[in-house]
Amino acid sequence: MNAEVSEPLILVARDGAITRVTLNRPRAINALNTEMFAGLAAALDAAAGSNAIVLDGAGERGFCGGGDIKQIAFGGDPRALFGAEYLVDYRVSASEVPVVALMDGIAMGGGIGLGGHAAFRVVTERSRLAMPEARIGIMPDVGGHYLLANAPGRLGEYLAITASEMGSADAIALGFADTLVRSDRLDDLRAALAAGGDPAATLATFAEPVPAAPLLAVREWFDPIADAALQAVDAVADPVGATAALLQGLEASPLPIAAETAAIVRGMCPVSLVVSVAQIARTRAEGLDVAGVLEDDYRIVPRLAVLPNFAEGVRAQLVDKDRNPMWVPERVADVDRDEIAAILAPHDAGQSGLGL
């Protein structure tokens, strides 16, 4: 019998002063589906009265590889699934019982939504974080634009348009995590948290020195290019023009690293790139909080999820795995401004937001 069928997808256990909540779908790197969102909501309810909630993932590969996007791309109701996910992400961010997220190993997409907004965000030497949604035809969601918009300089744009990974030092430097703990000490950390006391003080006793973050060096060459493009063209008013200017700036640079980055960006979904650049700019300009960004996500991402690009991105990356998506259109410069305006528009008549 398949262990994923016979075992609960969310494990909840009271352990001393803490409630431990474990994503239990290890063969899929704990990819999140609607059943798991319901289980997580129930687990948060069950944790009332705990000193802390310790959120982790089963298996050796990672905390959470993201949402189960095949469920959406091939027949699922995007508003229902994304709505359930974003409500859980918000509850983690606003939980009266502080959530300690142990983002050991892979934490991407939906994993950032759970771990990146927790009160205490732990990474290890094994951690690999990313928001790779532009590879599959949607945009960084789960409140990710809040984190991207508040990253140093233009690194938010860099991560969004390249789908680059962060190691533990990068994640801390860019505001996606707080504390570095060795992976072989996580069991001891859970035991210490279960013993009670102030979670912040307990975490401090396990914290390792954080090495230099390699991604900070990207600012030296990327920030001037991005600043020139995004100060010349308002990404809120003209996201197509701003994104095209950013890509043109990369292509025009004499730096080999800029040309290499431009080649990576050209492989992403052009519509996703434009929407992502627009949303980072809007989040900064309006000072949106996590709730505001999640409301935006709920308005925009279901619209992206029903476009052909999303199914094509999932096919290319996760089904056929040829890594050769055929985007429509193929170039940022050809993205239809009216289509982008419709994607970014207020809710359709009769539709409501999350109510955060």
ROVOLO-35682 format. One record per residue (C-alpha): x, y, z. Coordinates in steps of 0.02 Angstrom, whole numbers, padded with zeros to 5 digits, always signed. Layout:
BEGIN
XYZ
...
This chain:
BEGIN
+00000+00000+00000
+00061+00176-00040
+00123+00256+00121
+00059+00426+00063
-00117+00354+00054
-00112+00260+00218
-00029+00395+00324
-00099+00569+00364
-00027+00706+00256
-00013+00820+00408
+00055+00749+00571
+00010+00841+00730
+00084+00797+00899
+00087+00888+01067
+00262+00877+01138
+00284+00964+01304
+00266+01150+01277
+00253+01140+01088
+00138+01074+00955
+00238+00992+00816
+00159+01002+00643
+00243+00899+00507
+00209+00902+00320
+00204+00716+00282
+00220+00690+00096
+00406+00655+00083
+00406+00569-00087
+00340+00732-00162
+00454+00843-00055
+00296+00879+00045
+00209+00966-00100
+00050+01048-00036
-00125+01003-00092
-00300+01050-00035
-00308+00908+00091
-00148+00972+00171
-00212+01150+00183
-00364+01087+00276
-00251+00984+00389
-00138+01133+00423
-00286+01243+00468
-00347+01110+00591
-00171+01093+00662
-00160+01279+00695
-00325+01269+00787
-00263+01120+00889
-00106+01214+00941
-00199+01339+01049
-00117+01349+01219
+00054+01290+01159
+00210+01391+01190
+00259+01373+01007
+00213+01281+00849
+00360+01190+00768
+00326+01170+00582
+00436+01049+00486
+00436+00925+00342
+00455+00736+00336
+00596+00652+00240
+00773+00697+00196
+00745+00803+00042
+00668+00958+00116
+00538+01058+00208
+00420+01088+00061
+00446+01091-00127
+00294+01201-00156
+00112+01181-00202
+00050+01030-00298
+00033+01132-00457
-00019+00984-00563
-00180+00982-00462
-00217+01158-00526
-00146+01149-00702
-00244+00994-00748
-00420+01015-00684
-00419+01090-00510
-00511+01249-00460
-00374+01380-00443
-00474+01499-00334
-00520+01362-00213
-00344+01293-00197
-00253+01459-00191
-00382+01530-00072
-00356+01387+00050
-00167+01404+00035
-00160+01591+00061
-00274+01585+00212
-00157+01459+00294
-00006+01568+00250
-00091+01717+00331
-00135+01618+00486
+00048+01566+00504
+00102+01749+00490
-00028+01810+00616
-00031+01662+00736
-00043+01708+00920
+00057+01550+00955
+00226+01587+00875
+00271+01473+00731
+00449+01407+00720
+00476+01351+00540
+00619+01229+00512
+00660+01255+00328
+00789+01118+00314
+00830+01064+00136
+00716+01123-00004
+00592+01263+00032
+00519+01334-00126
+00359+01418-00183
+00223+01363-00063
+00357+01313+00061
+00407+01497+00070
+00225+01540+00101
+00224+01432+00256
+00400+01458+00320
+00443+01631+00259
+00307+01719+00359
+00330+01623+00522
+00380+01714+00682
+00545+01617+00687
+00620+01558+00522
+00759+01431+00536
+00874+01374+00396
+01016+01248+00396
+01173+01219+00293
+01064+01110+00182
+00932+01241+00145
+00889+01289-00033
+00755+01423-00050
+00679+01492-00210
+00525+01567-00289
+00534+01487-00462
+00357+01527-00522
+00414+01621-00678
+00476+01453-00743
+00299+01384-00746
+00196+01531-00806
+00130+01608-00645
+00212+01732-00523
+00291+01721-00351
+00139+01711-00240
+00103+01652-00059
+00148+01827-00002
+00317+01811-00084
+00312+01986-00157
+00313+02053+00020
+00481+01968+00048
+00547+02010-00125
+00498+02193-00112
+00588+02208+00055
+00748+02120+00001
+00902+02233-00011
+00914+02342-00165
+00847+02259-00322
+00878+02081-00266
+00690+02053-00260
+00678+02085-00445
+00832+01979-00475
+00759+01829-00384
+00589+01846-00467
+00651+01858-00646
+00789+01726-00632
+00706+01602-00512
+00876+01591-00426
+00905+01487-00271
+00961+01553-00103
+01071+01460+00018
+01052+01486+00204
+01162+01641+00213
+01072+01718+00064
+00902+01682+00141
+00949+01770+00302
+01030+01918+00214
+00879+01941+00100
+00750+01929+00240
+00678+01757+00202
+00748+01679+00362
+00816+01730+00532
+00924+01595+00610
+01052+01468+00550
+01052+01302+00645
+01152+01148+00598
+01041+01011+00528
+01113+00884+00649
+01051+00992+00795
+00869+01006+00741
+00812+00863+00853
+00898+00946+01001
+00818+01111+00955
+00645+01032+00952
+00677+00953+01123
+00736+01119+01195
+00582+01209+01129
+00472+01071+01200
+00550+01102+01370
+00471+01275+01372
+00539+01448+01397
+00557+01591+01274
+00572+01523+01096
+00683+01669+01043
+00805+01636+01184
+00807+01450+01146
+00842+01481+00962
+00982+01600+01006
+01073+01461+01098
+01070+01354+00940
+01113+01490+00815
+01270+01471+00710
+01372+01615+00640
+01306+01663+00470
+01435+01664+00330
+01442+01796+00194
+01294+01792+00076
+01348+01766-00106
+01192+01848-00177
+01234+02016-00098
+01377+02031-00223
+01249+02028-00363
+01195+02202-00310
+01359+02276-00369
+01315+02249-00552
+01127+02213-00554
+01065+02360-00451
+01136+02494-00569
+01058+02408-00720
+00891+02383-00635
+00889+02557-00561
+00921+02637-00730
+00780+02538-00811
+00651+02548-00672
+00679+02730-00634
+00659+02774-00818
+00496+02676-00838
+00367+02664-00698
+00336+02479-00669
+00165+02512-00592
+00104+02620-00737
+00191+02525-00877
+00249+02354-00818
+00279+02292-00996
+00391+02439-01038
+00483+02428-00871
+00517+02241-00888
+00573+02262-01068
+00690+02403-01014
+00763+02293-00877
+00796+02151-00999
+00869+02272-01126
+00983+02342-00992
+01049+02169-00954
+01075+02132-01139
+01164+02298-01170
+01285+02280-01025
+01465+02235-01068
+01475+02123-00916
+01473+01937-00957
+01371+01901-00800
+01235+02020-00861
+01227+01932-01030
+01217+01764-00942
+01076+01829-00833
+00983+01897-00985
+00991+01725-01064
+00914+01648-00908
+00776+01779-00903
+00732+01751-01085
+00689+01571-01040
+00556+01626-00915
+00374+01658-00956
+00364+01838-01021
+00191+01869-00947
+00252+01805-00778
+00402+01921-00784
+00295+02074-00819
+00168+02035-00683
+00306+01999-00557
+00398+02162-00590
+00232+02255-00577
+00186+02176-00412
+00355+02205-00330
+00341+02388-00379
+00162+02401-00314
+00206+02317-00150
+00348+02440-00122
+00252+02593-00179
+00100+02558-00070
+00194+02482+00077
+00085+02326+00073
+00095+02205+00219
+00082+02015+00208
-00108+02021+00210
-00113+02150+00070
+00006+02049-00038
-00092+01889-00009
-00251+01980-00062
-00162+02033-00222
-00104+01854-00249
-00282+01790-00234
-00341+01915-00363
-00202+01888-00490
-00135+01711-00481
-00299+01620-00521
-00306+01725-00679
-00131+01671-00728
-00171+01491-00685
-00307+01477-00818
-00197+01544-00957
-00112+01421-01076
+00061+01473-01015
+00034+01392-00846
-00014+01222-00916
+00132+01236-01038
+00255+01279-00900
+00197+01132-00793
+00210+01018-00944
+00386+01073-00986
+00453+01072-00808
+00358+00932-00721
+00272+00818-00846
+00376+00796-01004
+00525+00879-00919
+00597+00938-01085
+00630+01110-01006
+00576+01189-01170
+00413+01283-01140
+00331+01371-01287
+00274+01535-01211
+00142+01647-01287
+00206+01774-01326
+00388+01724-01335
+00461+01895-01294
+00430+02023-01158
+00419+02162-01288
+00271+02071-01368
+00167+02055-01209
-00004+02133-01233
-00029+02282-01117
-00217+02256-01115
-00194+02076-01060
-00081+02132-00918
-00207+02264-00866
-00342+02130-00859
-00233+02016-00754
-00195+02156-00631
-00372+02228-00628
-00486+02227-00475
-00589+02073-00436
-00719+02023-00564
-00901+02061-00526
-00969+01943-00396
-00797+01887-00336
-00732+01928-00164
-00560+01933-00086
-00491+01832+00057
-00560+01953+00186
-00395+01976+00277
